[in-house]
Amino acid sequence: MGSKKTDRLVAKLRKDGAAVVKRGMRWRVTQPGRELCFVAVMDPNAKGLENKVAELRRKGYEV
């Protein structure tokens, strides 16, 4: 079970056209023309989620 913040992030990425697939303990995020990245499935305190969002933005994802 993922955190609510992670679930919202995954939903937002899917809405923006990214393919988000659960692979073990992380989400695999791909989108044509963008770098591959991973988001942790469970982050109890959402530590590092802000950094992951910043990383996604640097890679060109609209989050």
PDB file of N, CA, C and O in Angstrom:
ATOM      1  N   MET A   1       0.841  -1.187   0.000  1.00  0.00           N
ATOM      2  CA  MET A   1       0.000   0.000   0.000  1.00  0.00           C
ATOM      3  C   MET A   1       0.875   1.235   0.000  1.00  0.00           C
ATOM      4  O   MET A   1       1.765   1.366   0.841  1.00  0.00           O
ATOM      5  N   GLY A   2       0.638   2.125  -0.915  1.00  0.00           N
ATOM      6  CA  GLY A   2       1.419   3.345  -1.016  1.00  0.00           C
ATOM      7  C   GLY A   2       0.841   4.470  -0.187  1.00  0.00           C
ATOM      8  O   GLY A   2      -0.285   4.385   0.304  1.00  0.00           O
ATOM      9  N   SER A   3       1.616   5.514  -0.038  1.00  0.00           N
ATOM     10  CA  SER A   3       1.132   6.666   0.701  1.00  0.00           C
ATOM     11  C   SER A   3       0.172   7.470  -0.170  1.00  0.00           C
ATOM     12  O   SER A   3       0.172   7.331  -1.393  1.00  0.00           O
ATOM     13  N   LYS A   4      -0.631   8.297   0.451  1.00  0.00           N
ATOM     14  CA  LYS A   4      -1.601   9.097  -0.297  1.00  0.00           C
ATOM     15  C   LYS A   4      -0.904  10.080  -1.227  1.00  0.00           C
ATOM     16  O   LYS A   4      -1.370  10.318  -2.342  1.00  0.00           O
ATOM     17  N   LYS A   5       0.216  10.657  -0.776  1.00  0.00           N
ATOM     18  CA  LYS A   5       0.933  11.611  -1.618  1.00  0.00           C
ATOM     19  C   LYS A   5       1.496  10.922  -2.853  1.00  0.00           C
ATOM     20  O   LYS A   5       1.440  11.467  -3.955  1.00  0.00           O
ATOM     21  N   THR A   6       2.037   9.726  -2.667  1.00  0.00           N
ATOM     22  CA  THR A   6       2.571   8.971  -3.802  1.00  0.00           C
ATOM     23  C   THR A   6       1.454   8.603  -4.759  1.00  0.00           C
ATOM     24  O   THR A   6       1.619   8.691  -5.976  1.00  0.00           O
ATOM     25  N   ASP A   7       0.312   8.188  -4.214  1.00  0.00           N
ATOM     26  CA  ASP A   7      -0.833   7.837  -5.060  1.00  0.00           C
ATOM     27  C   ASP A   7      -1.304   9.039  -5.889  1.00  0.00           C
ATOM     28  O   ASP A   7      -1.644   8.893  -7.063  1.00  0.00           O
ATOM     29  N   ARG A   8      -1.320  10.216  -5.278  1.00  0.00           N
ATOM     30  CA  ARG A   8      -1.711  11.428  -6.010  1.00  0.00           C
ATOM     31  C   ARG A   8      -0.699  11.752  -7.105  1.00  0.00           C
ATOM     32  O   ARG A   8      -1.074  12.164  -8.203  1.00  0.00           O
ATOM     33  N   LEU A   9       0.595  11.562  -6.799  1.00  0.00           N
ATOM     34  CA  LEU A   9       1.626  11.813  -7.794  1.00  0.00           C
ATOM     35  C   LEU A   9       1.480  10.860  -8.981  1.00  0.00           C
ATOM     36  O   LEU A   9       1.584  11.281 -10.133  1.00  0.00           O
ATOM     37  N   VAL A  10       1.240   9.588  -8.702  1.00  0.00           N
ATOM     38  CA  VAL A  10       1.051   8.594  -9.768  1.00  0.00           C
ATOM     39  C   VAL A  10      -0.172   8.949 -10.612  1.00  0.00           C
ATOM     40  O   VAL A  10      -0.121   8.870 -11.840  1.00  0.00           O
ATOM     41  N   ALA A  11      -1.261   9.337  -9.966  1.00  0.00           N
ATOM     42  CA  ALA A  11      -2.472   9.714 -10.698  1.00  0.00           C
ATOM     43  C   ALA A  11      -2.210  10.925 -11.591  1.00  0.00           C
ATOM     44  O   ALA A  11      -2.679  10.966 -12.729  1.00  0.00           O
ATOM     45  N   LYS A  12      -1.471  11.903 -11.092  1.00  0.00           N
ATOM     46  CA  LYS A  12      -1.153  13.104 -11.871  1.00  0.00           C
ATOM     47  C   LYS A  12      -0.294  12.749 -13.076  1.00  0.00           C
ATOM     48  O   LYS A  12      -0.523  13.251 -14.177  1.00  0.00           O
ATOM     49  N   LEU A  13       0.707  11.875 -12.866  1.00  0.00           N
ATOM     50  CA  LEU A  13       1.569  11.468 -13.976  1.00  0.00           C
ATOM     51  C   LEU A  13       0.774  10.738 -15.049  1.00  0.00           C
ATOM     52  O   LEU A  13       0.972  10.970 -16.242  1.00  0.00           O
ATOM     53  N   ARG A  14      -0.129   9.853 -14.621  1.00  0.00           N
ATOM     54  CA  ARG A  14      -0.967   9.124 -15.587  1.00  0.00           C
ATOM     55  C   ARG A  14      -1.860  10.078 -16.355  1.00  0.00           C
ATOM     56  O   ARG A  14      -2.051   9.922 -17.561  1.00  0.00           O
ATOM     57  N   LYS A  15      -2.409  11.066 -15.663  1.00  0.00           N
ATOM     58  CA  LYS A  15      -3.284  12.044 -16.309  1.00  0.00           C
ATOM     59  C   LYS A  15      -2.528  12.827 -17.374  1.00  0.00           C
ATOM     60  O   LYS A  15      -3.095  13.196 -18.402  1.00  0.00           O
ATOM     61  N   ASP A  16      -1.242  13.080 -17.124  1.00  0.00           N
ATOM     62  CA  ASP A  16      -0.419  13.829 -18.070  1.00  0.00           C
ATOM     63  C   ASP A  16       0.169  12.951 -19.171  1.00  0.00           C
ATOM     64  O   ASP A  16       0.988  13.417 -19.964  1.00  0.00           O
ATOM     65  N   GLY A  17      -0.245  11.677 -19.224  1.00  0.00           N
ATOM     66  CA  GLY A  17       0.159  10.817 -20.329  1.00  0.00           C
ATOM     67  C   GLY A  17       1.333   9.904 -20.074  1.00  0.00           C
ATOM     68  O   GLY A  17       1.789   9.230 -20.997  1.00  0.00           O
ATOM     69  N   ALA A  18       1.841   9.856 -18.852  1.00  0.00           N
ATOM     70  CA  ALA A  18       2.957   8.965 -18.548  1.00  0.00           C
ATOM     71  C   ALA A  18       2.440   7.549 -18.310  1.00  0.00           C
ATOM     72  O   ALA A  18       1.332   7.356 -17.810  1.00  0.00           O
ATOM     73  N   ALA A  19       3.254   6.568 -18.673  1.00  0.00           N
ATOM     74  CA  ALA A  19       2.934   5.171 -18.379  1.00  0.00           C
ATOM     75  C   ALA A  19       3.563   4.853 -17.031  1.00  0.00           C
ATOM     76  O   ALA A  19       4.786   4.881 -16.896  1.00  0.00           O
ATOM     77  N   VAL A  20       2.733   4.550 -16.027  1.00  0.00           N
ATOM     78  CA  VAL A  20       3.214   4.283 -14.680  1.00  0.00           C
ATOM     79  C   VAL A  20       2.833   2.852 -14.328  1.00  0.00           C
ATOM     80  O   VAL A  20       1.652   2.513 -14.255  1.00  0.00           O
ATOM     81  N   VAL A  21       3.857   2.007 -14.107  1.00  0.00           N
ATOM     82  CA  VAL A  21       3.647   0.589 -13.846  1.00  0.00           C
ATOM     83  C   VAL A  21       4.347   0.212 -12.551  1.00  0.00           C
ATOM     84  O   VAL A  21       5.495   0.597 -12.330  1.00  0.00           O
ATOM     85  N   LYS A  22       3.667  -0.533 -11.699  1.00  0.00           N
ATOM     86  CA  LYS A  22       4.267  -0.968 -10.445  1.00  0.00           C
ATOM     87  C   LYS A  22       5.233  -2.112 -10.714  1.00  0.00           C
ATOM     88  O   LYS A  22       4.858  -3.117 -11.317  1.00  0.00           O
ATOM     89  N   ARG A  23       6.457  -1.961 -10.274  1.00  0.00           N
ATOM     90  CA  ARG A  23       7.496  -2.978 -10.413  1.00  0.00           C
ATOM     91  C   ARG A  23       8.116  -3.210  -9.040  1.00  0.00           C
ATOM     92  O   ARG A  23       9.020  -2.482  -8.631  1.00  0.00           O
ATOM     93  N   GLY A  24       7.631  -4.217  -8.335  1.00  0.00           N
ATOM     94  CA  GLY A  24       8.171  -4.508  -7.011  1.00  0.00           C
ATOM     95  C   GLY A  24       7.846  -3.414  -6.014  1.00  0.00           C
ATOM     96  O   GLY A  24       6.678  -3.142  -5.737  1.00  0.00           O
ATOM     97  N   MET A  25       8.877  -2.790  -5.479  1.00  0.00           N
ATOM     98  CA  MET A  25       8.693  -1.765  -4.452  1.00  0.00           C
ATOM     99  C   MET A  25       8.780  -0.344  -5.013  1.00  0.00           C
ATOM    100  O   MET A  25       9.012   0.608  -4.267  1.00  0.00           O
ATOM    101  N   ARG A  26       8.595  -0.205  -6.318  1.00  0.00           N
ATOM    102  CA  ARG A  26       8.617   1.134  -6.901  1.00  0.00           C
ATOM    103  C   ARG A  26       7.776   1.186  -8.156  1.00  0.00           C
ATOM    104  O   ARG A  26       7.478   0.163  -8.772  1.00  0.00           O
ATOM    105  N   TRP A  27       7.393   2.418  -8.528  1.00  0.00           N
ATOM    106  CA  TRP A  27       6.648   2.674  -9.752  1.00  0.00           C
ATOM    107  C   TRP A  27       7.657   2.994 -10.844  1.00  0.00           C
ATOM    108  O   TRP A  27       8.594   3.763 -10.624  1.00  0.00           O
ATOM    109  N   ARG A  28       7.469   2.411 -12.013  1.00  0.00           N
ATOM    110  CA  ARG A  28       8.312   2.690 -13.180  1.00  0.00           C
ATOM    111  C   ARG A  28       7.551   3.695 -14.039  1.00  0.00           C
ATOM    112  O   ARG A  28       6.442   3.414 -14.494  1.00  0.00           O
ATOM    113  N   VAL A  29       8.148   4.866 -14.259  1.00  0.00           N
ATOM    114  CA  VAL A  29       7.486   5.960 -14.970  1.00  0.00           C
ATOM    115  C   VAL A  29       8.183   6.177 -16.309  1.00  0.00           C
ATOM    116  O   VAL A  29       9.386   6.431 -16.360  1.00  0.00           O
ATOM    117  N   THR A  30       7.408   6.074 -17.396  1.00  0.00           N
ATOM    118  CA  THR A  30       7.962   6.341 -18.721  1.00  0.00           C
ATOM    119  C   THR A  30       6.995   7.229 -19.499  1.00  0.00           C
ATOM    120  O   THR A  30       5.784   7.213 -19.278  1.00  0.00           O
ATOM    121  N   GLN A  31       7.557   7.985 -20.394  1.00  0.00           N
ATOM    122  CA  GLN A  31       6.766   8.836 -21.262  1.00  0.00           C
ATOM    123  C   GLN A  31       7.613   9.073 -22.511  1.00  0.00           C
ATOM    124  O   GLN A  31       8.814   9.317 -22.397  1.00  0.00           O
ATOM    125  N   PRO A  32       7.019   9.006 -23.685  1.00  0.00           N
ATOM    126  CA  PRO A  32       7.808   9.190 -24.910  1.00  0.00           C
ATOM    127  C   PRO A  32       8.624  10.481 -24.875  1.00  0.00           C
ATOM    128  O   PRO A  32       8.099  11.551 -24.567  1.00  0.00           O
ATOM    129  N   GLY A  33       9.901  10.370 -25.191  1.00  0.00           N
ATOM    130  CA  GLY A  33      10.766  11.543 -25.230  1.00  0.00           C
ATOM    131  C   GLY A  33      11.287  11.986 -23.887  1.00  0.00           C
ATOM    132  O   GLY A  33      11.935  13.028 -23.796  1.00  0.00           O
ATOM    133  N   ARG A  34      11.027  11.228 -22.841  1.00  0.00           N
ATOM    134  CA  ARG A  34      11.473  11.594 -21.490  1.00  0.00           C
ATOM    135  C   ARG A  34      12.328  10.473 -20.919  1.00  0.00           C
ATOM    136  O   ARG A  34      12.204   9.317 -21.326  1.00  0.00           O
ATOM    137  N   GLU A  35      13.206  10.822 -19.965  1.00  0.00           N
ATOM    138  CA  GLU A  35      14.032   9.823 -19.298  1.00  0.00           C
ATOM    139  C   GLU A  35      13.175   8.923 -18.423  1.00  0.00           C
ATOM    140  O   GLU A  35      12.132   9.337 -17.918  1.00  0.00           O
ATOM    141  N   LEU A  36      13.626   7.693 -18.252  1.00  0.00           N
ATOM    142  CA  LEU A  36      12.987   6.748 -17.357  1.00  0.00           C
ATOM    143  C   LEU A  36      13.277   7.149 -15.918  1.00  0.00           C
ATOM    144  O   LEU A  36      14.386   7.587 -15.612  1.00  0.00           O
ATOM    145  N   CYS A  37      12.300   7.008 -15.030  1.00  0.00           N
ATOM    146  CA  CYS A  37      12.550   7.263 -13.620  1.00  0.00           C
ATOM    147  C   CYS A  37      11.694   6.323 -12.784  1.00  0.00           C
ATOM    148  O   CYS A  37      10.788   5.663 -13.294  1.00  0.00           O
ATOM    149  N   PHE A  38      11.991   6.275 -11.515  1.00  0.00           N
ATOM    150  CA  PHE A  38      11.280   5.411 -10.584  1.00  0.00           C
ATOM    151  C   PHE A  38      10.812   6.221  -9.381  1.00  0.00           C
ATOM    152  O   PHE A  38      11.499   7.142  -8.939  1.00  0.00           O
ATOM    153  N   VAL A  39       9.639   5.873  -8.854  1.00  0.00           N
ATOM    154  CA  VAL A  39       9.081   6.490  -7.652  1.00  0.00           C
ATOM    155  C   VAL A  39       8.819   5.359  -6.664  1.00  0.00           C
ATOM    156  O   VAL A  39       8.227   4.343  -7.027  1.00  0.00           O
ATOM    157  N   ALA A  40       9.254   5.529  -5.418  1.00  0.00           N
ATOM    158  CA  ALA A  40       9.047   4.495  -4.408  1.00  0.00           C
ATOM    159  C   ALA A  40       7.560   4.278  -4.170  1.00  0.00           C
ATOM    160  O   ALA A  40       6.786   5.234  -4.120  1.00  0.00           O
ATOM    161  N   VAL A  41       7.157   2.996  -4.020  1.00  0.00           N
ATOM    162  CA  VAL A  41       5.753   2.663  -3.784  1.00  0.00           C
ATOM    163  C   VAL A  41       5.330   3.131  -2.402  1.00  0.00           C
ATOM    164  O   VAL A  41       4.261   3.718  -2.239  1.00  0.00           O
ATOM    165  N   MET A  42       6.167   2.871  -1.410  1.00  0.00           N
ATOM    166  CA  MET A  42       5.781   3.230  -0.055  1.00  0.00           C
ATOM    167  C   MET A  42       6.831   4.130   0.563  1.00  0.00           C
ATOM    168  O   MET A  42       7.995   3.750   0.689  1.00  0.00           O
ATOM    169  N   ASP A  43       6.425   5.292   0.936  1.00  0.00           N
ATOM    170  CA  ASP A  43       7.272   6.258   1.623  1.00  0.00           C
ATOM    171  C   ASP A  43       6.455   6.770   2.803  1.00  0.00           C
ATOM    172  O   ASP A  43       5.761   7.778   2.676  1.00  0.00           O
ATOM    173  N   PRO A  44       6.524   6.091   3.955  1.00  0.00           N
ATOM    174  CA  PRO A  44       5.608   6.359   5.074  1.00  0.00           C
ATOM    175  C   PRO A  44       5.489   7.818   5.481  1.00  0.00           C
ATOM    176  O   PRO A  44       4.395   8.287   5.794  1.00  0.00           O
ATOM    177  N   ASN A  45       6.602   8.540   5.480  1.00  0.00           N
ATOM    178  CA  ASN A  45       6.549   9.937   5.891  1.00  0.00           C
ATOM    179  C   ASN A  45       6.710  10.887   4.715  1.00  0.00           C
ATOM    180  O   ASN A  45       6.881  12.092   4.905  1.00  0.00           O
ATOM    181  N   ALA A  46       6.657  10.357   3.517  1.00  0.00           N
ATOM    182  CA  ALA A  46       6.834  11.131   2.279  1.00  0.00           C
ATOM    183  C   ALA A  46       8.183  11.831   2.261  1.00  0.00           C
ATOM    184  O   ALA A  46       8.335  12.872   1.621  1.00  0.00           O
ATOM    185  N   LYS A  47       9.166  11.266   2.959  1.00  0.00           N
ATOM    186  CA  LYS A  47      10.519  11.820   2.919  1.00  0.00           C
ATOM    187  C   LYS A  47      11.068  11.609   1.523  1.00  0.00           C
ATOM    188  O   LYS A  47      10.983  10.513   0.969  1.00  0.00           O
ATOM    189  N   GLY A  48      11.611  12.626   0.978  1.00  0.00           N
ATOM    190  CA  GLY A  48      12.214  12.527  -0.331  1.00  0.00           C
ATOM    191  C   GLY A  48      11.234  12.697  -1.483  1.00  0.00           C
ATOM    192  O   GLY A  48      11.660  12.786  -2.635  1.00  0.00           O
ATOM    193  N   LEU A  49       9.937  12.745  -1.206  1.00  0.00           N
ATOM    194  CA  LEU A  49       8.968  12.885  -2.293  1.00  0.00           C
ATOM    195  C   LEU A  49       9.115  14.235  -2.985  1.00  0.00           C
ATOM    196  O   LEU A  49       8.963  14.329  -4.203  1.00  0.00           O
ATOM    197  N   GLU A  50       9.411  15.277  -2.217  1.00  0.00           N
ATOM    198  CA  GLU A  50       9.616  16.595  -2.820  1.00  0.00           C
ATOM    199  C   GLU A  50      10.825  16.571  -3.757  1.00  0.00           C
ATOM    200  O   GLU A  50      10.808  17.194  -4.819  1.00  0.00           O
ATOM    201  N   ASN A  51      11.881  15.843  -3.353  1.00  0.00           N
ATOM    202  CA  ASN A  51      13.055  15.715  -4.213  1.00  0.00           C
ATOM    203  C   ASN A  51      12.717  14.936  -5.474  1.00  0.00           C
ATOM    204  O   ASN A  51      13.211  15.261  -6.554  1.00  0.00           O
ATOM    205  N   LYS A  52      11.888  13.918  -5.351  1.00  0.00           N
ATOM    206  CA  LYS A  52      11.497  13.123  -6.515  1.00  0.00           C
ATOM    207  C   LYS A  52      10.675  13.971  -7.476  1.00  0.00           C
ATOM    208  O   LYS A  52      10.852  13.873  -8.691  1.00  0.00           O
ATOM    209  N   VAL A  53       9.780  14.801  -6.951  1.00  0.00           N
ATOM    210  CA  VAL A  53       8.987  15.693  -7.800  1.00  0.00           C
ATOM    211  C   VAL A  53       9.915  16.663  -8.527  1.00  0.00           C
ATOM    212  O   VAL A  53       9.733  16.916  -9.718  1.00  0.00           O
ATOM    213  N   ALA A  54      10.902  17.206  -7.827  1.00  0.00           N
ATOM    214  CA  ALA A  54      11.862  18.114  -8.462  1.00  0.00           C
ATOM    215  C   ALA A  54      12.644  17.389  -9.554  1.00  0.00           C
ATOM    216  O   ALA A  54      12.896  17.958 -10.615  1.00  0.00           O
ATOM    217  N   GLU A  55      13.029  16.137  -9.303  1.00  0.00           N
ATOM    218  CA  GLU A  55      13.745  15.351 -10.305  1.00  0.00           C
ATOM    219  C   GLU A  55      12.876  15.113 -11.540  1.00  0.00           C
ATOM    220  O   GLU A  55      13.352  15.220 -12.671  1.00  0.00           O
ATOM    221  N   LEU A  56      11.598  14.791 -11.317  1.00  0.00           N
ATOM    222  CA  LEU A  56      10.683  14.581 -12.438  1.00  0.00           C
ATOM    223  C   LEU A  56      10.550  15.848 -13.280  1.00  0.00           C
ATOM    224  O   LEU A  56      10.530  15.781 -14.509  1.00  0.00           O
ATOM    225  N   ARG A  57      10.461  16.988 -12.625  1.00  0.00           N
ATOM    226  CA  ARG A  57      10.347  18.253 -13.353  1.00  0.00           C
ATOM    227  C   ARG A  57      11.599  18.531 -14.172  1.00  0.00           C
ATOM    228  O   ARG A  57      11.503  19.010 -15.302  1.00  0.00           O
ATOM    229  N   ARG A  58      12.779  18.236 -13.616  1.00  0.00           N
ATOM    230  CA  ARG A  58      14.023  18.427 -14.360  1.00  0.00           C
ATOM    231  C   ARG A  58      14.074  17.536 -15.588  1.00  0.00           C
ATOM    232  O   ARG A  58      14.658  17.910 -16.605  1.00  0.00           O
ATOM    233  N   LYS A  59      13.460  16.349 -15.501  1.00  0.00           N
ATOM    234  CA  LYS A  59      13.465  15.419 -16.627  1.00  0.00           C
ATOM    235  C   LYS A  59      12.381  15.741 -17.652  1.00  0.00           C
ATOM    236  O   LYS A  59      12.281  15.074 -18.682  1.00  0.00           O
ATOM    237  N   GLY A  60      11.562  16.770 -17.372  1.00  0.00           N
ATOM    238  CA  GLY A  60      10.583  17.220 -18.352  1.00  0.00           C
ATOM    239  C   GLY A  60       9.157  16.781 -18.074  1.00  0.00           C
ATOM    240  O   GLY A  60       8.263  17.115 -18.851  1.00  0.00           O
ATOM    241  N   TYR A  61       8.904  16.038 -16.988  1.00  0.00           N
ATOM    242  CA  TYR A  61       7.546  15.652 -16.656  1.00  0.00           C
ATOM    243  C   TYR A  61       6.812  16.865 -16.089  1.00  0.00           C
ATOM    244  O   TYR A  61       7.412  17.708 -15.423  1.00  0.00           O
ATOM    245  N   GLU A  62       5.519  16.945 -16.356  1.00  0.00           N
ATOM    246  CA  GLU A  62       4.705  18.029 -15.793  1.00  0.00           C
ATOM    247  C   GLU A  62       4.023  17.502 -14.559  1.00  0.00           C
ATOM    248  O   GLU A  62       3.061  16.737 -14.643  1.00  0.00           O
ATOM    249  N   VAL A  63       4.530  17.917 -13.396  1.00  0.00           N
ATOM    250  CA  VAL A  63       3.996  17.439 -12.113  1.00  0.00           C
ATOM    251  C   VAL A  63       3.560  18.630 -11.298  1.00  0.00           C
ATOM    252  O   VAL A  63       3.077  18.467 -10.177  1.00  0.00           O
TER     253      VAL A  63
END
